[in-house]
């Protein structure tokens, strides 16, 4: 099986900023450790309503949502991370999550926020979403695959759009369609869209064979490494380790993992170009604890930092460097702004250890 070529790269450029910690731990927090945090536990998770219009059409779908569990156990700030594309499923998912209740997370016995919570909500008419594909779907799937192999990309794209527009759609077909998209985008050299499709394949593990998910994880690791999505690449590698008989692939990828860790611990900056997407949000998982924004072009509204047990919101600016205590855990960045606004997200060498 062929995989894309790996190339670990660091983009370097100069920038100037007024460096200063945007927030720091107060005296009462200095003795706290991540190991002392007890995770939130679900008490009541209301199932979302199945949209009547989708049910009548025989449509199934899914939504992945991130959210925060507050100190009182309520859920706040749910964000749709990805979905099968049906806005009604997304809307019902957000409505349901806002009613969920948890036993809050605690730190040294005191309630704290718990961020970076993720859930995939599946909408299935068959109960398990494994009703299989129709003959028509299978026939078109094979034809599109052949067109891609023959490099007839115009015909393949047209038939893919036709296939996606059919009124009935189940979770099994959706997962295989994502795999088809990944194959197409790889063939035409569109890595960003290929990665989106690969992530959908990976999240649909209930509806695909293990071999397909394994291949998707390897390809996602390659792309994430090449575009400096190092946190995602390391997560891909951790998932690959769970497969039986993965030793040969792990041996092949291990040197790149070592390079990633060496880069993270070095004094080199890590740069990721950012562009605000259709949903007005750009997302990034950090591998360090200090960062800055530069080369802002367009309108950015809000910079949200969601760590394991802290969340902060700031006005995006090129005037500051943000530094985060290690004990706040892994952090995800959400930059909200006008569609197509761009910037560079710079992760700096480790500076805060408290």
N, C-alpha and C positions, 0 to 999 in steps of 0.2 A: 504494500500500500504506500503510495507516495504522499508526502506531506510538504508543505511550503518550507522554504529555506528560512532558518532562524538567523537573525542578525541583531545582537544586543547593541543598542546605540544610545548615546547621550548627546542631546542638542545643547550647545553652549552659546551664551550670548551675554553681553554686559547690561547691567541695569543699575540704577541708583535709587535708593529709597531711604526714608527716615526709619531706621530700624528701632523697634521697640515692641515689647510684648503687649499684645492687644488685651490679653487677660492672663492672670496668673493665679495660682492656688493661694487661698488665704491661709492664715496660721492654723485654723482648725482642720484643714485638709491635709497638711503636710505629712501626717503620720499614717495616712490611709493607703492601703494597697489594693490592687485590683482583686487579689485573691479573697479579700474580705467581702466582696459583693455577692449577694444572693440574687439570682436572676428572678425576674417576674414570672409568676405562674398564672395561667389562664383560669378564670373562675366561670365566666359566661361568655361564650362566643356565638353570637346570633348568626345563623346562616343567612346569607343574602337571598333576597327574593329572585326567583327566575323571571326575567322579563317576559311578559305574556306574548308580546309580538315575536320574540325570538323562539319561544316554545312552539308557537303556531307554525312557524316556518321550518321547524326541525333544526334550528341552529344551536350548536354548542360553542363554548368559548371559555376563556380563562383570563384572569387578571393577576398580575403580581404587584403587591402593594407594600411599601415601607411605611413604618409608623413609629410613634413614640409612646411608651407607657409612662404616664405621669405618676407623681408621688402618691396620688389618691387611687391609682389603679385604672384610671380612665385612659382612653386612647386619644391622641391628638396628632395633628399634622400628617394625616395619611397622604401619601403621594403614589400615584400610579407609576411604577417603574417600567412596566411593559405589559402588553396584553395582546389578545388575538385580534384586536381592532374594533370590536363592537363597543361603542360608547355607552350603550345601555348596561352591559355587563360591568363596565368600569364604574358607572354611576351607582349601581346597586352594591358593588363591592365597597365603595367609599362610605355609603350610607350605613352598611352593616358594621363596618369596623368602628365607626364612631360610637357605636352602642356596646362594643365589647368591654368587658371588665376583667381586670387582672388583680391578683394579689401583688402589690407593688414590689419592685426590687428594693433591696436594703443594702446599706453600706454601714458597717459597724452598728447594725440594728436600727438605723434610721432610714426611712423611705427616701429613695432617690429616683430620678428619671432613668429610664432605660431606653436608649435609642438604638438605631440600626436593627430594628425588628423587621423581618420580611415574611410574607406569606403569599402563597399562590392559591387562588380560589378558582376551582374548576366548576364549570356549569355543564352538567351532563344529563341528558334525558334518559340514557340507558342505565344510569346509576354508577357505572364505572368508566364510562367514556371509551370502552374498548369494543364497540360494536363492529369495528372493521371498516374497510373502505368499500365503496360501491365499485362495480365493474367499470363504470364510466371513469371514475377517478383513477383506477389502476391503469386503464388503457391510456389515458392522457399522460399519466405520470411516466409511463414507459416511453411514450412518444417524445415527451419533452426531454427526457434523459438522452434519448438517441440524438435529438436535435443539438443538444449541448455537446455531445461527443463529436458530432459532425461540424461543430462551430457555426451552426445556423442560429445565431443568437437572436436575430430579429424574430424568427418564427417561434423560438422557445419562449421569448418574453411575451409575445402575443398570446400564445396558448396558456402560459402561466396565469396571465391576467384573466383569461376566459375561465380557467379552472377555478380561480379564487372567487369569481363573481357568482358562482352557482348558489342558488338559494339555500340549499341544505349543506350543512357543514358540521362534522363531528370532531371530537378531540383527537381521535386516532388519525384522521385525515389531516388535521391541522399540524400535527407533529411531523408527519411525513412530508407535508408541503414545505415546512420550514427547512427540512433536510434538502429538498429539491432547490429551494431558494439559495441555500448555502453553496450547493454545487454550481448553480448558475453564476452567482456573484464571484465565486472563486475563478471560474472559467473566464469571466470578463475582467478580472483584476480589480474588483471593487471590494477591498478589504473591510472598510467600515460596515458596509451592508452585509458582507459575509459574516462578520462577527455578530451582528444583531441576530441573524438567522441561526448561527451556531448556538448562541445563548438560549434561543427558543427551543432548539433541539435538546440541549442539556437539561432545561427545566421540565421537559416533557417525558421524563424517564419512565413513567407508568405506561406510555403508549408506543415505545420504540424498543427494538432489540438492544441488548447491552453493547453489541459490537458497534452499532450506530452512535450510541452515546460516547463510547470510548473514542472513536474517530473524531467526533465533534469536540471533545475535551482536548485532544492533542492539537487539532487545528486552532482552537481558541487559545491554547497556551502559546502557540507560535505567533499568532497575531498580537495578542496582548503583550508579549515580550517585545515585539518589534515596534509597537506604538507606545511603549512606556507605561502600559497598564500593569505595573508590576504586582500590585496587590491581587488583581484578578488572575494573573498568570500563576501566582503561588497557590491561589485557591484551586485553579484548574489542576495543578500538579498534585495537590492533596487529594483531589477526587480520583485522579488517575491511579494513585497508590492503593485505592480500595478495590481495584479490579484484580481478579485472579490472573495469573500468567502475564502480568504487566512488567515483569522484571526487565525484559529487553528494552522496552520503550523507556522505562524509568532510567535505565543506564544511559540511554541516548540523550535524555533531557536533563539529567542531573548536572552536567557541567554548566548549562545555562542558568539553572537555579542557583548554583554557586556564584555565578557572575552577578546575578541579581542581588544576592545578599551582600556580596562584596561592594557593589555599587551603592547600595543603601547605606552601608557603614562608611563609605568614603566621604571625602569633602567635596565631591563633584555635585553640581546642581542637577536636578532632574526636571525637565521641562515637558509639559504637555500643552499643545495648542488646544484652545477651547472655543467652541462655537455653540451659541444657544440654539437648541432644536425647536421643532414644531410645538412642543408642549411648554416652551418658554423656560426650560431648565437644562443646565449642563451638570453632569454628575462625575464624581471622581472619588476613588478610594485611595486614601493616603498610605504611604509606607514610611513616612517620616513625621516629625512633629512640628516643623516650622515651614511656613510657606509665604509666598507673596504673589500678587497679581501684577502683570505688566502688559504693555502694548494693548491697552483697552481701546476698542473701536466699536462704538455703538452705545446703547443704553443698557446698563446693568442695574437692577433694582435692589437685589438683596444677596448677601453671602451668608449661607447657613452652614454651620459646622455641627455635624451630628456625631458625637463620640459615643462610646459605649454607655456612659452614664452622665453625659453633659450635652447640652445643646445651646448654641449661641447664634445670634443673628447680627450681622453687621452690614454697613453700607460698603459695597465694593469700592476699593480705592487703590491707587498705585503708591500711596503715601505711607503705607504701613507694612510691616512684616508681622504675621501672626505666629505665636509660639504656644504650644499646647503641652501641658504636663503629661508625661508618659502614663501616669496612673489613670488618666481618663480613658485609656484604652484606644482601640482602633477608631479612626475617624473617617467619616464620609463627608464630602463637600458637595453642596448644592448651590450653584450660582443661578439666580433667577434674573431674567432680562428679556429684552426685546429680541424677537426672532432674528437670527443671523448675526447678532452682535458677537464680536470675537475678542479674544484676549490670550495671554499665555499664563498658565498656572505653573509656578516655580516652587519645587520642593527643595528647601535648603538643607545643609548639613545639620545633623542633630545638635540642638542647643539647650533644650530643656530636659532635665532628667528627673526632676522632682515628681 
